[in-house]
């Protein structure tokens, strides 16, 4: 059944727009001035929220030393996993709900509250009074709180910008905002290393002054622009979505843990149950949302081609990008930097420094691509960006493990440029394609796809890397250990341990061989020369470079396939079009079974099917009132 027969479109007599110089019916700041205030504040919040997704990765050794807990002990790996994935998981699950609440009660109101929650949680994290497992639980719990505040910010920032900027300038604004957010994930690696070298609590304290400043600034400067419509909260839909997506992401993440005699946990009945159960709950959620009058999310938005294709491409791009982040840190910190004279304890920090060309590529390409996409259309830039990223993945596969840095830097810079070319135009296309009244929940769904991609990448790429190591590492490691005097029985046991502990040791800056042999007390019984060789900077990198390269080829092949697939999906988005322009009335979609009506200035109109075609890239923006129109790329 065409979407035009499933939705009623109601219009308000007055479009409350920043372009008219009014905010909620009152005279506010000049429109252009308010736009830049909104852009500056939301960019600050996005950077802060995304930095915290990665800042703990490099700081993890210092954090766990501070609470007197070894994260690599088998019983403590769970705490390590939740410190890494908990933040992204909570954000992935909550952003749609919080975006919908923004549509209902005010996007600025929810956004401002996010600053408060994020800042208070950062203070609580900084003041962790406990040690051991209790200290770890304190940190994990307040990380959830921090993620809750970050989700409020992320769910509504893009919607606030879309409200504030006219259609022909949104690409630039969303480009700055989104690239600041994505680059924050890589800046967090560097910042975490620098602050943890002084004191682990600074990793959380750094958010407090930024959060306080942002909170005061947001409450004083931001205004509600879009008209809100109160509605019943879809409790059942929210619960279905949270349980379904949460179960799916947790199961995929726990799949990297060994189970029984397997290197990974994909044969664990609980993992299989979580995957199946989560998928079933999400399917039930999708069906349920089409049956109620006031759903948590309008599933009909996925019939808009630009929205559906943009989100699918975003998911694939996020998976590829997330895998790149973790694999590069392991490659640099576990192998390349030790081979070049760096001690294992400082390699995570220097890994962040050596990855700066990647961040530079994001920062340069994002705003430029966003601005140009306003003029030439989003599809060209978004698709080209993913293809460039895929080419750089292929280039990284061809590098030797001990590479020449300038070649490596050029490839990761190119990958950053590709991701920047994709992110800004893609976000602009998604947000411009939906009705103004649905921008909060649409922004939340966009963030869900992006954050879920990052969470999925951890499970997918770590599993691929561990599977690759499990097939080649045991023989190489056993042979190398025996050659240095380690008893054959110990060498056999160590070499057949699940590779996950070796991978995490490399990621966190622990000496992998020392970590593997410590439980057996072997090092104290070997000659000093053998101990120096085993725990030195050359033994482990030289030993593992063959098996690691095998796993790296698998991982980057998968990432390249994801990026190419995302590019193909991006091509399906159709030509550039806007759902409305600055003169269009705000709209609200509600599922009904009668013919569509447009109520404009008190007059009911019943348009012909197919009216209001999409806006081509070379045409001026026009009002788009029918998200289901099959012409010009309007619907899937």
N, C-alpha and C positions, 0 to 999 in steps of 0.2 A: 504494500500500500504506500503511495507517495507520502512523503513527510508532510507535505502541505495539507493533507487531509487529517493528519494526526496531531497538529499543533494549532493552537489559537495564538494569534499575535496581537497583544494589546499595547497601545501606545499611550504615552502621557501627553497632555496638552503642551507642556513646557519641557524643553530639553535643557536640563541644568548643566551647563557646560562651562568649563574654564575658558573656552574660546569667547564666550560672551562677556567675560569679565566678572561673572557671578559665581559664587560658591554657596550652594544650598540657599539660593534666593537672595543672598546678601552680597553687596559689593565687596570683592576681595582684592588680592594683589593683582597687578597687571598679569594677563594670561601668560606672557612669555616669561615673566619673572617667576611665577608659580611653577611653571614647567621645570625650570632649572633647579628650583628648591626640591621638588619631588624627585627629580633624577638624582641629585646629589645625595639626598637622604636615603633613598632606596638602594643606591649603589653602595653606600656605607654599610647598610644592613646586610645586603647580599654578600659582600666581601667578608664581613664578620662571621656570618652564619656558615659560609662554606670553608673558611679557614679552619674552623673548629671541626670540620669533618675529617681533616687530615693532620692537624697539628699534634695530636697525641701519638701518631704512628712513630715518628722519630723520637719523641719524648718518652716513649713507653719504658725504656730501661731505667731512666731517671725516676719516673713516676713509681714504678714497682720497687725500686730500691728505696724510695722515700717511705713507702708503706711496708717495707721489709717483707716482700713477697717475690719469689722467683716465678716469673710468668711461664717459663718453659718446663717447669715440673708438670708431669702428666695431669695431675689433679687440678692444676691451676690454668691450664690452657683455655678452659671455658671462660675464665675472667678476661683473659687476653682477647678472645674472640669477641666478647660482648663490648669491651672497650673500643674495639675497632668498628664493629658493625652496628652496635646499638643505636648510635646517633643517626646513621643513614636509615636504618630500619624504621625508627619512630617517625622520622620525617616523611618517609615514603608512604606510611600508612595514614598519616594525619593531614597531609596538605590538602587533599580534596575536601575533606570535612571542613577544615578551617577556611578554605576558599569559599565554600558554600555559605558558611556563617558570615563571611564578609559581604556576600551578595545580600544576605537577609538583614544584617544589623549594621552594616557599614564597613567598608574595606579599611578605611583609615583607623577606625576604632579597633578592629582586630589586629591590624598591623602595629599600632602603638602599644597595645597590650603585649605583643610579642617582644618588643624591646624590653619591657619591664620583666617579663618572665625569664628571658635569656640572661639579663644582667643579674637577677637574684640567684639564678642557678649557678652562674659563674662564681659568685661570691661564696656560695655553699661548697662548690668544688674546691675553691682555693683554701677553705678552712677545714678540710677533712681532718677530724680529730682522731681518727681510728687508724689502726695498723692491721697487717695480715689480711685475712679473707674479709673481715668486717670493713676494713678500709677500702678494699676493692669493691665491695657491695655498695658502700657509700658513693664512691665515684661513679659506678655504673648507674645507680639510681638517679643521681643528679645530672648525669649526662643525658638521661631520658628527659629530665625537666628542661635542660638546655636545648635539646632537640625539639621539644614541644614549642618553646619560644621561637626557635629558628624556623619551625614549620609555619607559624603565624606570619613571620616576616616573608618567607619565600612564597607562601600561597597567595599573598595579596600585593607584593611589590610590582609584579608585571601588570596586574590589573589596574593599579593606581597610575602607572605610567601610561597605559593604554587610554585611560580616561583623560589624562592631562594633556597628551599630545595628539594633534590632528593626524589623520591617517598617513599623510605624506611626509611625516617626520618621525613616525614611530620606530622605523627601522634603526635610525641613529640612536634614539633613546634606549630602546631595548637592547641594542648592540652594546652600548656602554655598560648597561646594567648586567647583562648576561655574561659578558666576557669578564667583568670584574668578579662575578660569582665563580665562574669556572677557573679562572686563574688563581682565585683564592685557595682552591684545593691544592695547588702546587706551591703557592707562597706559604701555606701552612706547614709543609714539610721543612722548609728553610727556617721559618720562625720558630717551630717547635724545637729544632736542634739548637738554635742560638739561645733561647730562653732556658731550656732544660740544662744547658751547660752552666748556668748560674744557679738556678733553683727550680725544681720541678713545679712548684706552686705558681711561678710566674706564667706558666703555660695557660693557666686559667685566670690569673689576676689581670693579664693584658686585656681581657675583654671588658673589665669593669669600667675603666674610664671611658672607653669607646661607647659602651652600652649606656652609661649615664648621660653622656653628651648627646648620643643619638635619641634617647628617650625624651629629654627636654626639648631638643630641636624638633622632633616629630610632633609632640603635643602642642608646641607653640606655632608651628608653621603649616602642617598639613591639614587639609580640609576635605570634607566629603563632597565629591562632585557628582558621582552617579546616584540616581534615585534608587533607594532600597525598597524592598517589598518583604514585609514580615510573612513568614510561613511556618507551618509546623515542622519541627525537626524530624527528619526521617531516621528514627532511632534504629529500626530494624536494618535498614540499608547501611547505616554507618557501622553497625556491629558486624554484618556480613562481610563488608569490605575490609574492615580491620582484621578480622579473623582469617579471611581468605588470603589476603596479600601477606599478612604477617606469617601465617603458616608456611606459605610458599617460600618466602625469603629466608626464614629461619632454617627450613629443611635444606635449601640449596647451600646455605652457608655452612651448616653442620656436615654437609657432604664431604668437606675437605678433611674431616677428622677420621682417623683410621677406625675400622670396625672389624673385629675378629682377626682373621689373617689377611685382610685386605688393606692396601695402602690408603684407600679412601673409604668413606662411609656410605657409598651409594647402594650397598646391599643391605644396609640397616633397615629393618622393618619400620622403625619410627620415621626414618627419612622418607621411605617410599610412601608411608601413610600421610606424612605432611605434604608431600608433593601432590598426591591424589586428592586429599581432603581440601587443600588450599585451592586447587583448580576447580573442584566441584563447587565450593562456596562462592568463588568469583563468578562462575556461570550462573548460579542461583541469583547472585546480586544483580547481574546484568538483566536477567529476566524480570526480577522483582521491580527494578527501577522503571521498567516500561509499563507497569501495571498500576502505579499509584499517581495521584494528582500532584503531589509536591515531593518529588524524589530528591535524594541527596545530590544526584548528578543526572542531567538530561542526556540519556544515552543517544537521543536523536542527533546530538552534536557530532557523533561519529559518522553520520551520513553526510556531513560537510567534508568534501574531499580534502581540502587544505588542512582541516583540523585533524582528520584521521591519518593522513599520510605524514603530516608534520610530526605528530606524536610517535608514530611507528618508527620514523627515521631517527627521532631523538632518542628513543630507547636503544636502537642498534648502535648509534653513535656513542651513547654513554657507556654501553658495555665495552666497546672497543677502547674508549678512552680510559676507563677505569682499569682495564687490564694493563694498559700501557704504563700507568702510574706505578702500580705495584711491581711489575716486571723490571722496569728501569731501576727502581730502588734496589731490588735484589741483585740485579746485574752489577750495578755500580758498587754497592756497599759490600756485597759478598765476594766479588771476584776482581773487578777492574781496579778499584781503589787500593785494595791490599797489594795487588801486583805492582802498583806504582808507589808503594812505600807508605801508605796510610794505615794507621793502627785500626783494628776492628772497632774500637770504642768510639771513634770519631767518624767512621765511614757514613752513617746515616745523615749527619749534618752536611758533609761534603757532597753526598749524593744530591741533596737538595740544591746546593750551590751549582753543581755541574749540570743540573737540569734547568737552569734559568733560561736557556734559549727556547725551551718549550713554552714557558710563561711569556717570554717576549713575543713569540709568534702569535699567541692569543691576543695580547694587548694591542699589537699593531694591526692585525687583520680584522678584529671584531668590529670596532667602531667604523672603520672604512667600509667594510662589507655592508654594515647596517645602513650607512648613509647612501651608498650606491644602490642598494636594493630598493630604497624608496623611489628611485628614479627608473631603474631598469628591471625591477621585479626580483622576487626572492628565489625562484626556482634555479636560475643559473648559478648563483653564488652558493646556495646550500648544496646543490648536487656536486658542483666542482670541488667544494671543500672536502666532502667525504671521499671523493676520488683521489684528491691529493693526499689525504691522510692514509688511504689504502696503499698508495704508491710508496709512502714513507715507511709503512709497516713492512712492505716487501724489501725495501732498502735495508732496514734494520736486521731482517733475517739473513741478509747476505754478508753482514759484517762479521769479522772474526771476533771471538770473545775478547781478546786483547786488541782493541781497535785503536785507530788514530782518532784523537778526540775531535779534531775539526770536522771530520766526516760525520761522526756521531752527532755533533752539535748542529750541523747543517740539516741532518735528517729529522731530529726532534724539533728544530725550528720550523721546518716544513710541515711537520705534523701539527704543531701549534697553529700555524697559519691556516692549515686546512680546517681544523676545528673551529677557529675563529670565523672563517668564511661561512661555515655551516651554522653556527649557533645563533648569531644575531639575526640573519634573514629568516631562519626557521622559526624562531620565537615570534618575530613580527608577523609572519604569515599565519601562525596559529592564533595569536591574539586578535588579529584584525578580522578573522573569519567568523567570529562568534558574536551573538547579540550582546550589546552592552550590559544587559541585566545578568548575563551568565559569565562575565569575565572573571569573577572571583573563582568560581568552581572550575572554569576552563583553565585558569592559571594553575590551580591546584592539581588538576589532572596532568597538565604539562610537567609540573615539578615531580609528580609521582612517577611518570615514565622516566624522567631524567635520574631521579634518586634511585629508583628500582634498578635502572641499568647499572649504576655504580655498585649497588649491593650484589646484583647478579654477577657482575664481573669478578668479584672476590671469590665466590664459589666456583664459577666456571673456569677462570684462568688458573686459580690455585690448583684446582682439581686436574686440569690439563698438565700443568707443570709437574705436579706430584706424580701423576701417571707416567709422564715421560721419564722422570728421575727413577721411579721404581723399577723400570725395565732395564736401566743401564747402570745405575749408581752402585748397587751392591757389589758387583764383581770388581769394579774399579776401586771402591773404597776399601774392601777387604784386602786386596792386593797391596795397596799403598800402606795400610796400617801394619801388615805383617812385615813389610820391608823395613819398617822402622822399629821392629822388635816387639810389637804388640802381640801377645799370645793369640794363636790362631782361633781358639775358642771365643775369646773376647772380640776379635776382629770380625768373626762370622756373625756374632750376635749384634754388634753395633751396625754392621753393614746392612743387616736385614731389618733394622728398625724403620718404621714408617718415615719417609723423607720429610713429613710436615714439620718436625722439630728442627731439622736442618734449614729448611726454607725460612721459618720464623726467626731462627737464630741469625741468619744472614740479614733479614729485614730489619731486625732490631739492634744490630751492632754487637752481638755476642760472638765470641770466637767459636765457630761451629764444632771443630774437632775437640776443643777443650770441653765444650758443653756435652758432647756425645760420650767422651771417655770418663768424665768426672764421677758418675755413679759407680764405676767399676774400680776406682782407686788405682788405675794402672800407671798413671803419670808419675806417681811417687816412687814407683819401682823400676822405672826405665832410666838409662843413662841420661845425663844432662844434655848431651848433644841431641839424642833422639827426641827428648822433650822439647828442646828449642826448635827442632825441625817441625814436629807435629803441631805445635802451637804458634809457629811463625806465620809470617804474612804470605808466604809463597806456597806452602804445602797444600792447604785446602783449595785455594783458587786454581792451582795447577791440576789438582786431582779431579775437581768437579767440572772443569771447563768443557770437557767432552759431553758428559751426560747433561749438563745444564744447557749447552747449545742445542742438544736434541730436543729438550723440553721447550726451549725458547722458540725454535722453529714451529713447533706445534701451536704454541700460544699466539705468536704473531701471524701465523697462517689463519687461525680462527679470527683474530682481530681484523685482518685484511678482508676476510669474507664478510664479516659483520659490516664493515664500512662500505664495501661495494654493494651489498644488499640494501643498506640504508640509502645509498645514492640512487639505486633503482626505484626504491619506494618514494624518494624525494621527487623523482621525475613525474610521479603520478599525481602530484599536488595540483596540477593545472596551472593556468595563468594567474598572475597577481590579481586579487580582488579584495574589496573591503566590504564588510557587512553593512557599514553605515559610514557617513561622513559627518562633518561637524554640524550640519543642519538637520540630520536625521533624528527622529524621535527615539527615545529609549524604548526597548522592547522587552517583553517578558514572555517566555515560552511556557505553555502549560499543556499537558496532554489531554486532549478531548477528542470526541469522536464525530464532531460536526465540522462543517466546512469552515475554512480559515476566514477570519474577519480582521480587518485593520481598522482600528478606531482612531481617527486622526482629527483633532480639534473638534471633538464631539460628533463627527459624522462617521457612520459605519460604512466601510467599503468592502466589497467582495471582489478581489482581483481575479483575472483569468489565470489559469494554470500556466506556469512558466514565466510569469512577469518578473521583472527586475533581474536581468541577467548579470553575471559576474562582471567585474570591472577588469578590463585588460590592462596589461602593464603600460601601454602607451596611451591610455585614456585617462581623463580626469576622474577622481573618485566620485562615485554616485551611491545613493542609498541602496543597500541590498536588503530586501525584506523577506526573501524566501530562501532559507538555508538549504532547501532540498531541490532547488532548480537544477536540472541536469545539464544546463548549458554552461560552457566556459569553465569547467572545472569546479562547479559549485557543489556537487554531491558525489559521494563515492559510488 
